[in-house]
Amino acid sequence: MLPHLTPDELHRYEWQLWVRDFGEEGQRKLKAASVLVSRIGGVGGTVAMQLAAAGVGRLVLAHAGNLRLDDLNRQLLMSTEGIGRPRIEAAEVRLRALNPHVEIETVAENISEANAAELVGRVDLVVGAAPLFTERLLLNREAVRQGKPLVDSSMYDLEGRVTTGNFPCSARWPRPSARSRPWKRSSSSPDSDSRWPVGCYRLTSASCRSALSLSPADPTVRCVAPRTHPTPEFPRPKD
């Protein structure tokens, strides 16, 4: 049975309840849903914040390490006062303040062989926002094994790709190539402008799959890339 919405929740989510084919039933499905967000930095933090604002029932956040000054150009859940303290603590405080109706579970660890199966097993949907291929492939493996829908993305400079679905990445890309090793640092450009649309598209994928009960389907890939060069001039057709 789906949970009921309180009067406060009906008022809080009023604007999205007007969305066609979503309505109160969709909001109740979203409230019943649980989502794992692996890493809550530039992209994952945007997803967690927007899912909390949208009214997802339970968020499981996994991220290790303390906040650094050079994180603040993109990690919008963080603040200068939190430098040197665990990122996961700052994220929990911010999200609880944003929406007290959302249950927040924090895990001060990154995805690893030791915790991937257990964390994926605790939720309905998985969002991968880790900068390392090892973590992303672990999430993909467990999502496929447990039949959980996965929303994953990659960033390089100002380009982002978002993949949704449930298919084994290891079958297509058995291991990261040598060229992929510096990928983490290459993706940390001044990217609040680029990570926001990637995070928001991932939010849309995650919330729609949770609220509308979409099953793991064929993968879809979307690319978000700001124009970095002038539009080429094409020859004008002859009369």
C-alpha positions as CSV (number, residue, x, y, z in Angstrom):
1,M,0.0,0.0,0.0
2,L,1.3,3.4,-0.9
3,P,2.0,5.9,1.9
4,H,-0.4,8.8,2.3
5,L,0.6,12.5,1.8
6,T,0.2,14.8,4.8
7,P,-1.4,18.2,4.3
8,D,2.1,19.7,4.5
9,E,3.3,17.5,1.8
10,L,0.4,18.2,-0.4
11,H,1.1,21.9,-0.1
12,R,4.9,21.4,-0.5
13,Y,4.6,19.4,-3.7
14,E,1.6,21.3,-5.1
15,W,3.3,22.5,-8.3
16,Q,4.4,19.0,-9.3
17,L,1.1,17.4,-8.5
18,W,-0.3,19.4,-11.4
19,V,2.0,17.6,-13.8
20,R,-0.1,15.4,-16.2
21,D,0.2,11.6,-15.6
22,F,2.0,12.3,-12.3
23,G,-0.4,13.8,-9.8
24,E,-1.0,12.5,-6.3
25,E,-0.5,8.9,-7.1
26,G,2.9,9.6,-8.7
27,Q,3.9,11.6,-5.6
28,R,2.9,8.7,-3.3
29,K,5.0,6.3,-5.4
30,L,7.9,8.7,-5.1
31,K,7.4,8.9,-1.3
32,A,7.5,5.1,-1.2
33,A,10.7,4.9,-3.2
34,S,14.3,4.6,-2.0
35,V,17.4,5.7,-3.9
36,L,21.1,5.1,-3.4
37,V,23.3,8.0,-4.5
38,S,27.0,7.0,-4.8
39,R,29.1,10.1,-4.2
40,I,27.4,13.4,-3.4
41,G,29.8,15.8,-5.1
42,G,29.2,18.0,-8.1
43,V,26.7,15.8,-9.9
44,G,25.6,13.4,-7.2
45,G,25.0,16.3,-4.7
46,T,22.7,17.9,-7.3
47,V,20.8,14.7,-7.7
48,A,20.4,14.2,-3.9
49,M,19.3,17.8,-3.4
50,Q,16.7,17.7,-6.2
51,L,15.4,14.2,-5.2
52,A,15.0,15.5,-1.6
53,A,13.1,18.6,-2.9
54,A,10.9,16.4,-5.1
55,G,9.9,14.2,-2.1
56,V,11.6,10.8,-2.6
57,G,10.9,8.7,0.5
58,R,14.4,7.6,1.5
59,L,17.9,8.6,0.3
60,V,21.0,6.4,1.0
61,L,24.1,8.5,0.5
62,A,27.5,7.0,0.2
63,H,30.7,9.2,0.1
64,A,33.9,9.0,2.0
65,G,36.4,11.7,2.9
66,N,36.5,15.3,4.2
67,L,35.6,18.4,2.3
68,R,38.4,20.3,0.7
69,L,38.5,24.0,-0.5
70,D,38.8,22.9,-4.1
71,D,35.6,21.0,-3.9
72,L,33.5,24.1,-3.4
73,N,33.4,25.2,-7.1
74,R,31.0,22.4,-7.8
75,Q,29.7,20.6,-4.7
76,L,26.5,22.6,-4.0
77,L,25.5,20.8,-0.8
78,M,28.7,22.0,0.9
79,S,29.8,25.2,2.5
80,T,33.1,26.9,3.4
81,E,32.4,26.3,7.1
82,G,32.5,22.5,6.4
83,I,36.1,22.4,5.1
84,G,38.0,19.6,6.9
85,R,34.9,17.8,8.0
86,P,33.2,14.8,6.4
87,R,31.2,15.7,3.3
88,I,28.5,13.2,4.2
89,E,27.7,15.1,7.4
90,A,27.3,18.4,5.6
91,A,25.1,16.8,3.0
92,E,22.8,15.3,5.7
93,V,22.4,18.6,7.5
94,R,21.6,20.4,4.2
95,L,19.1,17.9,3.0
96,R,17.3,17.5,6.3
97,A,16.9,21.3,6.4
98,L,15.6,21.3,2.8
99,N,12.9,18.6,3.3
100,P,12.4,17.1,6.8
101,H,9.9,14.5,5.3
102,V,12.7,12.6,3.6
103,E,14.5,9.9,5.4
104,I,18.3,10.3,5.1
105,E,20.8,7.4,5.6
106,T,24.5,8.2,5.4
107,V,27.4,5.9,4.7
108,A,30.8,7.4,5.1
109,E,32.3,5.1,2.6
110,N,32.8,4.9,-1.2
111,I,31.4,2.0,-3.1
112,S,33.7,-1.1,-2.8
113,E,33.6,-4.9,-3.0
114,A,32.9,-4.9,0.7
115,N,29.7,-2.8,0.6
116,A,28.3,-2.7,-3.0
117,A,25.9,-5.7,-2.7
118,E,24.5,-4.6,0.6
119,L,24.0,-0.9,-0.3
120,V,22.3,-1.8,-3.7
121,G,20.1,-4.3,-1.9
122,R,18.7,-1.6,0.4
123,V,17.1,0.6,-2.3
124,D,14.8,0.5,-5.3
125,L,17.0,2.5,-7.6
126,V,20.7,3.3,-7.9
127,V,22.4,6.5,-9.0
128,G,26.1,6.3,-9.8
129,A,28.0,9.6,-9.5
130,A,31.5,8.3,-8.7
131,P,34.5,9.7,-10.6
132,L,36.2,6.3,-10.7
133,F,35.5,3.5,-13.1
134,T,36.1,0.9,-10.4
135,E,33.2,2.2,-8.3
136,R,30.9,2.6,-11.3
137,L,31.5,-0.9,-12.6
138,L,30.8,-2.3,-9.2
139,L,27.5,-0.5,-9.0
140,N,26.6,-1.6,-12.5
141,R,27.5,-5.3,-11.7
142,E,25.3,-5.3,-8.5
143,A,22.4,-3.4,-10.2
144,V,22.3,-6.0,-13.0
145,R,22.7,-8.9,-10.6
146,Q,19.9,-7.7,-8.3
147,G,17.7,-6.4,-11.1
148,K,17.7,-2.8,-9.9
149,P,17.4,0.1,-12.3
150,L,20.6,2.2,-12.6
151,V,21.1,5.8,-13.6
152,D,24.8,6.6,-14.3
153,S,26.8,9.4,-15.9
154,S,30.3,10.5,-16.9
155,M,31.8,13.9,-17.1
156,Y,34.8,15.1,-19.2
157,D,35.6,18.7,-19.2
158,L,32.3,20.4,-20.1
159,E,30.6,17.3,-21.6
160,G,28.4,14.9,-19.7
161,R,26.7,11.7,-20.6
162,V,23.8,10.1,-18.7
163,T,22.9,6.5,-19.1
164,T,19.8,4.9,-17.8
165,G,18.7,1.3,-17.8
166,N,20.1,-2.1,-16.6
167,F,22.7,-3.8,-18.7
168,P,26.2,-5.2,-17.9
169,C,28.8,-2.6,-18.8
170,S,31.6,-5.1,-18.2
171,A,30.4,-7.0,-21.2
172,R,30.9,-4.0,-23.4
173,W,33.9,-2.4,-21.6
174,P,35.8,-5.2,-19.8
175,R,38.2,-2.8,-18.2
176,P,39.1,0.9,-18.3
177,S,41.7,1.7,-20.9
178,A,45.1,3.3,-20.2
179,R,43.7,6.6,-21.6
180,S,40.9,6.6,-19.0
181,R,43.2,6.7,-16.0
182,P,43.6,10.5,-15.7
183,W,39.8,10.9,-16.3
184,K,39.0,12.0,-12.8
185,R,41.2,15.1,-12.8
186,S,40.3,16.0,-16.4
187,S,36.6,16.2,-15.4
188,S,37.1,18.7,-12.6
189,S,36.9,21.9,-14.7
190,P,34.9,24.9,-13.6
191,D,31.8,22.9,-14.0
192,S,28.9,24.1,-11.8
193,D,27.2,25.2,-15.1
194,S,27.8,21.8,-16.8
195,R,27.2,19.5,-13.8
196,W,23.9,21.1,-13.0
197,P,22.1,20.0,-16.2
198,V,23.7,16.5,-16.0
199,G,22.5,16.2,-12.4
200,C,19.1,17.5,-13.3
201,Y,18.7,15.1,-16.2
202,R,19.7,12.3,-13.9
203,L,17.2,13.5,-11.3
204,T,14.5,13.3,-14.0
205,S,15.5,9.8,-14.9
206,A,15.6,8.7,-11.3
207,S,12.4,10.4,-10.1
208,C,10.4,9.2,-13.1
209,R,11.6,5.6,-12.7
210,S,10.8,5.7,-9.0
211,A,7.5,7.5,-9.1
212,L,6.1,5.9,-12.3
213,S,7.3,2.4,-11.4
214,L,9.3,2.0,-14.6
215,S,11.1,-1.3,-14.8
216,P,14.8,-1.7,-15.8
217,A,14.5,-1.1,-19.5
218,D,16.8,-0.9,-22.5
219,P,19.6,1.6,-21.9
220,T,19.3,5.2,-23.0
221,V,22.1,7.7,-23.3
222,R,21.9,11.4,-23.3
223,C,24.7,13.9,-23.9
224,V,24.9,17.4,-22.3
225,A,27.6,19.6,-23.8
226,P,27.8,23.4,-24.0
227,R,28.8,24.7,-27.4
228,T,32.5,25.5,-27.2
229,H,33.1,26.7,-30.8
230,P,31.2,28.8,-33.3
231,T,28.5,27.1,-35.4
232,P,30.1,26.2,-38.7
233,E,28.8,28.0,-41.8
234,F,27.2,25.7,-44.4
235,P,27.0,26.6,-48.1
236,R,23.7,28.2,-49.0
237,P,21.6,26.1,-51.4
238,K,21.5,27.2,-54.9
239,D,18.2,28.7,-56.2
